[in-house]
Amino acid sequence: MANDLLMDGQPTQAPRGKPQEASRIPQDHILGDFSADRRLLMLMAMAGVVGAAGAGAAWVLLRLIDLATNLFYFGRLSTAPAVIAQSVWGPFMPLVPVVGCLIIGLMARYGSEKIRGHGIPEAMEAILVGRSRIQPKVALLKPLSSAISIGSGGPFGAEGPIIMTGGAIGSLFAQFFHLTDAERKTLLVAGAAAGMSATFGTPVAAMLLAVELLLFEWKPRSFIPVAIAAAVAAACRPALLGAGPLFPLADSAALPATGLALCALLGVLAGLGSGLLTSLVYGFEDLFGRLPLHWMWWPMIGGVFIGLGGLIDPRALGVGYDNIAGLLHGQIPPASALTLVAVKAVIWSVALGSGTSGGVLAPLLMMGGALGALFGAVAPVGEAGEWALAGMAAMMGGTMRAPLTAMIFALELSHDVGALLPLAIACALSHGTTVLLLKRSILTEKVARRGHHIVREYAVDPFETMRVAQVMAQPVDTLPATMPLTDALAFFTGAEEAGQAPKARHRSYPVVDADGQVVGMASRTDALRWARDGQWGKDGGRGEGWTLGDQCAHGSVAVAYDDELVGRVADRMGATDHSRLPVLSRESGRLVGLVAQRDLLAVRHLSLRQEQRREALLSLPLGARRTS
C-alpha cells in the first residue's frame, strides 16, 4: 500500500488537485474591515438579557451594603441609607471593621479565595486564563463579602464587586449555551459593563471601561453586545436606583489658556499620586506576606487600621459618595480635605493590601477630588468644583490606566459638559505620567503577581496586512513528478552516484507534474521514512517504475495562494503542522513561490524594525538625511 505523502513527518490536509485550505475566490472580494458574522445577532440578544440581570445585581448589592451598614453600626434590619458617623456604638466603633474583616477572611478561607481583592483583576484573570468561566459560588460570595466589607466601614467602592458580580452573571448565563471562549468573554464583559452602568448611570463610560480594561480587543463582535448590555442596564436604572446624574453640576465656564496649563499640571500631580497609591497598596501586600500568619487573618489586621482611621476621620469609612458630592460643590475646606485624603489613602492601601474585598473606583474619586480641591484652593482661575472634578478623573485615569473611561465617567457623573477639555488634558497627562513611572497599573500588578503578563496596547497585526507574495521565496526549486522514488531517496540522503541529481539543498521540495501543477511536497523526512520502512512501490514493494508522482497520487497537499494574507497561512500551518507550503497563483493555479515559517518570522521582524528605526526623511538644504 502506498503511503500518504508527508510534510516534515505530518500528513497534509487536502486531496491532490483540490486544495481546501484556501478558497479560489480572489481574496480582495472576501476580506473586510471586520470579522463579525451573523452570530453577532445572537450575542446582541443575549447581551440584552445579561444587561437587565446586571442592573438587578447592582440593585441587590447596593441594598446589601445598606443592610450590612445598618446591622453593623445600628443593630437594625433595614436597607435605608445610613451614615456611619452617627453610629450608636460610640467608642466601640473601631471594633466594627475588625469584626467585618474577620468574617471576610473566614469566607475567603472556607468559601473561595477569589473573593479577595477589588474584583477587576479577578475578572481580567478569568478572561485571560480561565476561558471566561466564573464559578457559581464566586458569583454568590463576592457581592456578599463586599457588602460585609463596605457595610462594616471598609473604605471601598461598590463598583469593583459589582463589575465582578455582573461579569459572573454574564459568564454563568453563557455557560448554559454552546459558545466559544470569545463569545463567553463578550457576555462576561457585558455583565460587568451593565453593573457599572446601572450603579453610576454611566453607560458610555462602562463601554469604554470594557474596551480599555476587559475585552483585550477592539472588535464589533464584542463591543456591540457590551454596548447593548450597558444601554439596557442604564434604561433599567431609573426604576431601580433613580434617574439623573449621581453628582450633578452646572456647566463650567471655559478656562483660559492659563487654566488649561494648570490642568496639565494637575494631571501630572494626579499621576504622581496614582503611582504613590499603587506602591502603597502593593507595599502593604508585601508586608502582610511576611507575617507568620495565614492570609485568612490578614483582613482582620487591616480592619484594625480601618477602625483607627475612623477615629481620626469617620468620613474616610464606607463608600463616601457624600464626601465626593461635598468636594464637587466646594463644601469641604482645604484643611479638612487634606485630612480626608491622607486618612483615606492609608486605610484604603492597608485594607486592599490585606486582601479585604472591595472596589477601588469610589476611593480614587474621593482622593482625586480632595487633591483637586487642594489644587483649586491655590489656583488663580477656575471654580473649586471644577478642579475637584478634574482631580477625580485624573486620579482614576492614571491609577487604572483608563484615561478615556475616566474622562467620560466624570462627564456622565456630573453632566458638566463645559469641563470636557480640562478633563481630557488632566486625564491624558496623568495617564502619561503613570505609564512612564510604573510598568504596571494597580489592576495588572495583581494579575502579574499571579504569573500572567498583560499587554494593554492594541495595534494592527502585521500578519493581517501583508500578502504572501510579499514574503514568499522565489524562484522555487522543484522535483519532477516523474522522478523515480529510488532517485528521490538518493537525492535526499546524499547517496549520489554518477549521473544522479545533485544533493538536496532544502528540507522539502514541491513536486510538480508535466503541466507545472503541484501534486505534493516531498521532504527529507519522507525519504528517511521510506528508507527505514522499505515501504514504497506497489503493494509495498520496490517497483522500478514507481515515481514521486505515483506516491503523491494517494497523498494530499496543502497550499497557499499569492494574494492571501500572511495570517491565514500562519493559521493553516499551525492547524496542519506544516512548516512550508507551496504558493500558487490565484489566476493560473501554477506554482509561483514557497512560504516557510522563517518567512513569517521575517514579517514580525520587519514590523519591529519599522517601529524602532529612526530616520529623518526631510532635512535643511545644508543637512543630510540621517538614519539610526
WOLINKA-V114163 format. One record per pair of residues at least 12 apart in sequence whose C-alpha atoms are under 8 Angstrom apart, sorted by the first residue. I is the first residue (numbers start at 0). J is the second residue. D is the distance in Angstrom with one decimal. If there is no record, write none. Layout:
i=[I	I]
j=[J	J]
d=[D	D]
This chain:
i=[0	0	0	0	0	0	1	1	1	1	1	1	1	1	2	2	2	2	2	3	3	3	3	3	4	4	4	4	4	4	4	4	4	5	5	5	5	5	5	6	6	6	6	6	6	6	6	6	7	7	7	7	7	7	7	8	8	9	9	9	10	10	11	11	11	11	11	11	12	12	12	12	13	13	13	14	14	14	15	15	15	15	15	15	15	15	16	16	16	18	18	18	19	20	20	20	20	21	21	21	23	25	25	26	26	33	33	34	34	35	35	35	36	39	39	42	42	42	43	43	43	44	45	46	46	46	46	46	46	46	47	47	47	47	48	49	49	49	49	49	49	49	49	50	50	50	50	50	50	50	50	50	50	51	51	51	51	51	52	52	52	53	53	53	53	53	53	53	53	53	53	54	54	54	54	54	54	54	54	54	55	56	56	56	56	57	57	57	57	57	57	58	58	58	60	60	60	60	60	61	61	62	63	63	63	64	64	64	64	64	65	65	65	65	65	65	66	66	66	67	67	67	67	67	68	68	68	68	68	68	68	69	69	71	71	71	72	72	72	72	72	72	73	73	73	83	83	83	83	84	84	92	93	93	93	93	93	93	94	94	95	95	95	96	96	96	96	96	96	96	96	96	97	97	97	97	97	97	97	97	98	98	98	99	99	99	99	99	100	100	100	100	100	100	100	100	101	101	101	101	101	102	103	103	103	103	103	103	104	104	104	104	104	104	104	105	106	106	107	108	110	110	111	111	111	113	114	114	114	114	114	115	115	115	116	116	116	116	116	116	117	117	117	117	117	117	117	117	118	118	118	118	118	118	118	119	119	119	119	119	120	120	120	120	121	121	122	122	122	123	123	123	124	126	126	130	130	130	131	131	131	131	131	132	132	132	132	133	133	133	134	134	135	135	137	138	138	138	138	139	141	141	141	141	142	142	142	144	145	145	145	145	148	148	148	149	149	149	150	151	152	152	152	152	153	153	153	153	153	153	153	153	154	154	154	154	154	154	154	154	154	154	154	155	155	155	155	155	155	155	155	155	156	156	156	156	156	156	156	156	157	157	157	157	158	158	158	158	158	158	158	159	159	159	159	160	160	160	161	161	161	162	162	162	162	162	162	163	164	164	164	165	165	165	165	165	165	165	166	166	166	166	166	166	166	167	167	167	168	168	169	169	169	169	169	169	169	170	170	170	170	170	173	173	182	184	185	185	185	185	185	186	186	188	188	188	188	189	189	189	189	189	189	190	190	191	192	192	192	192	192	192	192	193	193	193	193	193	193	193	193	194	194	195	196	196	196	196	197	197	197	197	197	197	198	198	199	199	199	200	200	200	200	200	200	200	200	201	201	201	201	202	202	202	202	202	203	203	203	203	204	204	204	204	204	204	205	205	205	206	206	206	206	207	207	208	208	209	210	211	211	211	212	212	215	215	216	217	244	244	244	244	245	245	246	246	246	246	247	247	247	247	248	248	248	248	248	249	249	250	250	250	250	250	251	251	251	251	251	252	252	252	253	253	254	254	254	257	258	258	259	259	261	262	262	262	262	262	263	263	263	264	264	265	265	265	265	265	265	266	266	266	266	266	266	266	266	266	267	267	267	267	268	269	269	269	269	269	269	269	270	270	270	270	270	270	270	270	270	270	271	271	271	272	273	273	273	273	273	274	274	274	274	276	276	276	277	277	277	279	279	280	280	280	280	280	281	282	283	283	283	283	284	284	284	284	284	285	287	287	294	297	297	298	298	298	298	300	301	301	301	301	301	302	304	304	304	305	305	305	308	308	308	311	312	312	312	314	315	315	315	316	318	318	319	319	319	320	322	323	323	323	326	326	326	326	326	326	327	327	327	327	327	327	328	328	329	329	329	333	333	333	336	336	336	336	337	337	337	339	339	340	340	340	340	343	343	344	347	360	363	363	363	364	364	364	364	364	365	366	366	367	367	367	367	367	367	367	368	368	368	368	368	368	369	369	369	370	370	370	371	371	371	371	371	371	371	372	372	372	372	374	375	385	388	388	389	389	389	389	389	389	390	391	392	392	392	392	392	392	392	393	393	393	393	393	393	393	393	394	394	396	396	396	396	397	397	397	397	397	397	398	398	398	398	399	399	399	400	400	400	400	401	402	402	402	403	403	405	406	406	406	406	409	461	461	461	462	462	462	462	462	463	463	463	464	464	465	465	466	466	466	466	466	467	467	467	467	467	467	467	467	467	468	468	468	468	470	470	470	470	470	471	471	471	471	471	471	472	472	472	473	473	473	474	474	475	475	475	476	476	477	477	477	477	478	478	478	478	479	479	479	479	479	479	480	480	480	480	480	480	480	480	480	481	481	481	481	482	482	482	483	483	483	483	483	484	484	484	484	485	486	486	487	487	488	488	488	488	490	490	491	491	491	491	492	492	492	506	506	506	507	507	507	507	507	508	508	508	509	509	510	510	512	515	515	516	516	516	517	517	517	518	518	518	518	518	519	519	519	519	519	520	520	535	536	557	557	558	558	558	558	559	559	559	559	560	560	560	560	561	561	561	561	561	561	562	562	565	569	569	578	578	579	579	579	579	580	580	580	581	581	582	612	612	613	613	614	614]
j=[534	535	536	537	538	539	534	535	536	537	538	539	550	553	534	535	550	553	554	550	551	553	554	555	519	520	521	525	550	551	553	554	555	520	521	522	524	525	554	507	520	521	522	524	525	577	578	579	507	522	523	524	525	577	578	524	525	575	576	577	555	575	554	555	556	557	575	577	555	556	557	575	555	556	557	554	555	556	518	519	551	552	553	554	555	556	517	518	556	556	557	558	557	557	558	559	571	558	559	560	585	562	585	562	563	218	219	218	220	218	219	220	220	220	224	182	186	224	223	224	227	224	186	186	189	190	224	225	227	228	224	227	228	231	228	168	169	172	186	189	190	193	228	189	190	193	194	227	228	229	230	231	232	193	228	231	232	235	165	168	190	164	165	168	169	190	191	193	194	197	232	193	194	196	197	198	232	233	235	236	239	161	164	165	194	161	165	194	195	197	198	198	239	240	142	143	146	157	161	146	157	78	78	143	146	145	146	147	149	150	77	78	79	80	81	150	78	79	150	146	147	149	150	151	81	83	147	149	150	151	152	81	150	95	150	151	86	87	88	92	95	151	86	87	88	152	313	316	317	313	314	306	303	305	306	307	309	310	303	306	151	152	306	148	151	152	153	299	302	303	305	306	298	299	300	301	302	303	305	306	151	299	302	147	148	151	299	302	147	148	151	298	299	301	302	355	295	296	298	299	302	147	144	147	148	298	355	356	294	295	296	297	298	299	355	295	140	144	295	295	136	140	136	137	140	137	137	140	141	144	356	354	355	356	351	354	355	356	357	358	159	160	351	355	356	357	358	359	159	160	162	163	356	357	358	159	160	162	163	442	442	443	445	446	163	446	163	166	213	212	213	446	446	184	213	180	183	184	170	180	183	184	187	170	171	174	183	167	170	171	167	171	167	171	167	163	164	167	168	164	160	163	164	356	160	161	164	356	157	160	356	357	355	356	357	317	318	357	317	317	305	306	316	317	302	305	316	317	318	347	350	357	305	315	316	317	318	319	343	346	347	350	362	317	318	347	357	358	359	360	361	362	317	318	357	358	359	360	361	362	318	357	358	361	194	195	198	358	359	360	361	357	358	359	360	356	357	358	191	194	195	190	191	192	193	194	195	191	190	191	194	187	189	190	191	192	193	194	186	187	188	189	190	191	192	187	190	191	187	190	183	186	187	188	189	190	191	183	184	186	187	190	186	187	221	214	214	221	222	224	225	224	225	209	213	214	225	209	224	225	226	228	229	225	228	209	205	206	208	209	225	228	229	205	225	228	229	230	231	232	233	229	232	229	229	230	232	233	229	232	233	235	236	240	236	240	244	245	412	233	236	242	243	244	245	411	412	233	408	411	412	226	229	230	232	233	226	229	407	408	403	404	405	407	408	411	229	404	408	222	225	226	229	403	404	401	404	225	222	401	404	455	401	455	455	457	457	457	411	412	413	414	412	413	324	327	412	413	412	413	414	415	327	328	413	414	415	414	415	414	415	416	417	418	385	415	416	417	418	381	417	418	417	418	380	381	421	380	380	381	421	424	378	389	421	422	424	425	424	425	428	425	428	371	374	389	390	393	425	390	393	394	424	425	426	427	428	429	425	428	429	432	429	367	370	390	393	394	397	429	393	394	397	398	428	429	430	431	432	433	429	432	433	394	394	395	397	398	433	398	433	436	437	344	348	398	398	440	441	348	349	347	348	349	351	352	352	352	348	349	352	353	349	351	352	353	354	352	352	353	353	353	354	350	353	354	355	353	346	349	350	353	355	350	346	349	350	346	347	350	342	343	346	342	338	339	342	339	339	342	343	343	361	362	361	362	365	361	365	364	365	368	368	369	372	383	384	387	368	383	384	385	387	388	383	384	372	383	384	372	373	376	369	370	372	373	369	370	373	366	369	365	366	369	370	362	366	366	362	395	391	394	395	390	391	392	394	395	391	391	394	387	390	391	392	393	394	395	386	387	388	389	390	391	387	390	391	387	390	391	383	386	387	388	389	390	391	384	386	387	390	386	387	418	409	422	409	418	421	422	425	426	425	409	405	406	408	409	422	425	426	405	406	422	425	426	427	429	430	426	429	426	427	429	430	426	429	430	431	432	433	430	433	440	441	440	441	442	430	433	434	440	430	426	427	430	423	426	426	419	422	423	426	422	602	603	606	564	565	566	602	603	564	565	566	564	565	564	565	561	562	563	564	565	559	560	561	562	563	564	565	568	594	561	562	563	592	594	598	599	601	602	582	592	593	594	595	598	592	593	594	591	592	593	591	592	591	592	593	508	509	508	509	510	511	508	509	510	511	510	511	512	513	547	548	510	511	512	513	518	546	547	548	549	512	546	547	548	546	547	548	543	544	545	546	547	535	545	546	547	543	499	500	526	547	526	527	529	530	502	503	503	522	523	526	523	526	527	522	523	524	520	521	522	523	579	520	521	522	521	581	547	548	548	589	590	588	589	590	581	589	590	548	551	552	555	556	551	554	555	556	557	551	556	550	550	580	581	580	581	582	583	580	581	582	583	582	583	584	585	582	583	584	585	591	592	584	585	599	596	599	595	596	593	594	595	596	593	594	595	593	594	594	626	627	626	627	626	627]
d=[7.8	7.8	7.7	6.4	4.8	5.3	7.4	6.1	6.5	6.6	7.1	6.7	6.4	6.9	7.7	7.2	7.0	7.3	7.3	7.2	7.0	5.9	4.1	7.1	7.2	7.1	7.0	7.2	6.8	5.8	7.7	4.9	6.7	7.3	7.0	7.4	7.7	6.0	8.0	7.6	6.4	6.7	6.2	7.5	7.4	6.2	7.8	8.0	7.8	6.3	7.6	5.5	7.2	7.0	7.4	5.8	6.6	7.8	6.7	7.2	7.6	7.7	7.7	5.4	5.5	5.8	6.5	7.6	6.0	6.3	5.9	6.9	5.0	5.4	5.9	6.9	4.5	6.3	5.9	7.2	7.6	6.7	7.9	6.8	5.0	5.8	7.7	6.6	7.9	6.7	6.2	6.5	7.7	6.5	6.8	7.5	7.0	7.3	6.4	7.1	6.5	7.6	7.0	6.3	6.2	7.2	7.3	7.9	7.7	7.9	6.5	5.3	7.9	5.7	7.8	7.4	7.7	6.1	7.1	4.7	6.8	8.0	7.7	6.2	6.3	7.8	5.4	6.8	6.4	5.1	7.8	6.1	5.2	6.2	7.6	7.2	5.7	7.6	7.2	6.9	5.6	7.6	6.4	6.8	5.9	5.0	7.8	7.4	3.9	6.1	7.6	5.4	5.1	7.6	7.3	6.1	5.4	6.9	7.7	7.3	7.7	7.9	4.9	7.0	7.9	5.3	7.2	5.1	4.8	7.7	6.7	6.0	5.5	7.8	5.1	7.6	5.0	7.8	6.6	6.8	7.7	7.4	7.1	6.6	6.9	6.0	7.7	5.4	7.8	6.5	6.0	7.6	6.5	6.9	6.0	7.7	6.8	7.9	7.1	7.8	7.5	5.6	7.2	7.4	5.6	7.8	4.4	6.9	6.5	5.1	7.3	4.9	6.2	5.7	6.8	6.6	4.5	7.4	7.5	6.3	5.8	8.0	4.6	6.8	6.7	7.4	8.0	7.6	4.0	5.9	7.6	6.5	7.7	6.6	7.0	5.8	5.1	6.6	6.7	7.5	7.4	7.4	5.9	5.8	7.5	7.4	7.4	7.5	7.6	5.7	7.2	7.1	7.2	7.5	3.8	6.1	6.7	6.9	7.3	6.3	5.9	7.4	7.2	7.6	5.0	5.6	6.6	7.9	4.8	6.9	6.4	5.8	7.9	5.2	7.2	7.6	4.2	5.5	7.9	7.1	7.9	7.1	7.6	6.0	5.9	5.4	7.8	7.5	7.9	6.3	7.9	5.0	4.8	7.4	5.6	6.7	8.0	6.8	6.2	4.7	7.9	8.0	5.8	7.4	7.1	7.2	6.9	7.4	7.7	4.5	6.1	7.3	5.9	7.2	7.5	6.2	7.8	7.4	7.1	5.9	7.7	7.5	7.5	6.7	7.7	6.9	6.6	6.8	5.0	7.2	6.4	5.1	5.7	5.0	6.4	5.2	5.7	4.8	6.2	7.7	5.3	6.4	7.6	7.9	5.7	4.6	4.4	6.5	4.9	5.3	6.9	5.1	7.8	7.4	6.8	5.8	7.9	6.9	6.4	6.9	5.4	6.6	6.4	6.0	7.4	7.8	6.0	7.1	7.6	7.8	6.0	7.6	6.5	6.2	7.7	5.6	7.8	7.5	6.4	6.6	6.0	5.2	6.8	5.8	7.3	7.5	7.8	5.6	6.1	6.8	7.6	7.6	7.6	7.0	7.6	7.8	5.6	5.3	6.9	8.0	6.5	7.5	6.7	7.8	6.0	7.1	6.4	6.4	7.4	6.4	5.3	5.4	7.1	6.2	6.7	5.4	6.8	6.9	6.8	7.6	7.4	7.9	4.9	4.7	7.7	6.7	5.9	5.3	7.8	7.8	7.6	7.6	7.5	6.3	4.8	4.7	6.1	8.0	6.9	7.1	5.6	7.9	6.9	6.1	5.5	7.0	5.1	5.1	6.1	7.9	6.7	5.9	7.6	5.0	6.2	4.5	5.8	5.9	4.6	6.2	7.2	6.6	5.5	7.5	7.7	6.2	7.4	5.7	7.6	6.5	7.5	6.5	4.1	6.6	7.2	7.8	6.3	6.1	7.1	5.5	6.7	7.4	4.2	6.7	8.0	5.6	6.1	6.2	7.9	7.1	7.7	7.4	7.9	4.3	4.4	7.5	6.7	5.3	7.6	4.3	5.6	7.0	4.5	4.3	7.9	6.4	7.3	7.9	7.2	6.3	7.9	4.9	4.3	7.2	6.7	4.8	7.7	6.2	7.3	6.2	4.6	7.9	6.5	7.8	7.6	7.5	7.3	5.2	7.9	7.1	6.9	7.5	7.4	6.4	6.6	6.8	6.7	7.9	6.6	4.3	7.6	5.5	7.0	7.9	6.9	8.0	4.9	6.3	7.5	6.5	6.8	7.0	5.5	7.3	8.0	5.5	4.4	7.7	7.5	5.2	7.6	7.9	7.2	8.0	5.6	7.7	6.1	5.6	7.8	5.2	5.2	7.3	5.2	7.8	7.7	7.7	7.7	6.4	7.0	5.8	7.0	7.9	7.5	6.5	7.3	7.4	7.3	7.4	6.3	5.5	6.8	7.8	5.1	5.9	7.9	6.1	7.9	7.7	7.1	7.7	7.9	5.0	7.4	5.4	4.9	7.6	6.6	7.4	8.0	7.6	6.5	5.7	6.7	6.8	5.2	7.1	5.4	7.6	7.4	5.9	7.5	7.8	7.2	7.8	7.4	8.0	7.2	8.0	6.7	5.2	5.9	6.7	5.4	6.8	6.0	7.8	5.5	5.0	6.8	4.3	6.1	7.6	7.9	7.9	5.2	6.5	5.8	7.7	6.0	7.6	4.6	6.0	5.1	7.2	6.8	6.4	7.5	4.8	5.8	7.9	6.3	7.9	6.5	7.7	7.5	6.7	7.9	7.9	6.0	7.0	6.2	7.5	7.7	7.6	5.9	7.8	6.2	5.3	5.7	5.3	6.0	7.7	8.0	7.4	7.3	8.0	6.9	7.9	6.3	7.4	5.7	7.9	7.2	4.0	6.0	7.3	4.9	4.4	7.6	5.6	5.1	6.0	7.3	7.0	7.6	6.7	5.8	5.1	7.1	5.7	7.2	6.6	5.3	7.3	7.3	4.1	6.5	7.7	5.2	5.3	7.7	6.9	6.9	7.2	6.0	8.0	5.8	4.8	7.0	7.0	6.1	7.2	6.9	7.1	7.0	7.9	7.2	7.2	5.3	5.9	7.9	8.0	4.5	6.5	6.3	5.2	6.1	7.6	7.0	5.8	5.1	7.3	7.7	7.7	4.0	6.0	7.8	7.7	7.3	6.4	7.9	5.1	7.0	6.8	5.0	6.0	5.3	7.5	7.8	5.8	4.7	5.7	7.7	6.9	6.0	7.2	7.7	5.3	7.8	7.2	6.0	7.7	6.3	7.5	7.5	6.7	7.0	7.1	6.2	6.5	5.1	7.7	6.4	7.2	7.5	7.8	7.5	7.5	7.0	7.1	5.4	6.8	6.2	6.6	6.7	8.0	6.6	6.3	7.2	7.2	4.1	7.1	5.6	6.3	7.4	5.3	7.5	5.5	5.6	6.7	5.5	6.9	5.3	7.9	7.3	7.1	6.9	7.9	7.3	7.9	7.5	7.5	5.1	6.0	7.5	7.5	7.3	7.2	7.7	6.9	6.9	6.2	5.7	8.0	4.5	7.0	7.0	6.5	6.8	7.2	7.6	7.1	4.6	4.0	7.2	7.0	5.0	7.4	7.7	4.3	6.1	7.6	5.1	4.5	6.5	7.5	8.0	7.1	6.1	8.0	7.8	4.8	4.0	7.0	6.6	4.3	7.1	7.2	6.0	4.8	7.8	7.0	7.4	7.0	6.8	7.8	8.0	7.9	6.7	5.2	6.4	7.9	7.5	7.5	5.0	5.8	7.6	5.9	6.7	7.6	6.3	7.1	7.8	7.3	5.4	4.4	7.8	5.6	7.7	7.8	7.1	5.6	8.0	6.8	6.1	6.9	4.9	4.4	7.8	7.6	5.9	7.8	7.4	6.2	6.3	6.0	6.4	6.5	6.0	7.8	7.8	6.4	7.6	5.3	6.2	6.2	8.0	7.7	7.1	7.5	5.6	6.1	6.5	8.0	7.0	7.0	6.7	6.7	5.1	4.4	7.2	7.9	6.0	6.6	5.5	6.6	7.8	5.7	5.9	7.0	5.6	5.5	4.5	5.5	8.0	7.1	5.1	6.1	5.7	6.0	5.3	8.0	7.4	4.7	6.3	8.0	7.9	7.2	6.0	7.5	7.9	7.4	7.7	5.7	5.4	4.6	7.6	6.7	5.4	5.2	6.1	6.9	4.9	6.7	7.2	6.2	7.4	5.6	6.5	6.7	7.6	5.4	5.1	5.9	6.8	6.4	6.3	4.9	6.4	5.7	5.3	6.1	7.7	7.6	7.8	5.7	5.4	5.0	7.6	7.7	6.6	5.1	4.2	7.7	7.4	5.6	6.3	6.1	5.4	5.8	7.7	7.4	6.6	5.9	4.2	6.3	7.9	6.1	4.9	5.7	7.9	7.2	7.8	7.3	7.6	5.3	7.8	7.8	7.4	5.4	5.8	5.4	7.6	5.4	6.4	7.3	7.3	7.5	5.5	5.5	7.9	6.7	5.5	3.8	6.3	7.9	5.6	5.4	6.3	6.4	6.4	7.4	7.4	7.3	6.2	7.1	7.2	5.6	6.8	7.9	7.3	6.6	7.1	6.3	7.4	8.0	6.9	5.7	7.5	6.5	5.0	8.0	8.0	6.9	7.8	7.9	6.5	7.6	5.4	5.3	6.0	7.1	6.3	6.2	4.7	6.2	5.1	4.8	5.9	5.9	5.9	6.1	5.7	6.6	7.7	8.0	8.0	7.1	7.2	7.9	7.3	5.7	5.5	7.0	5.7	4.3	6.5	5.9	5.5	6.5	4.6	6.5	6.7	7.5	6.2	5.8	5.3	4.4	6.3]
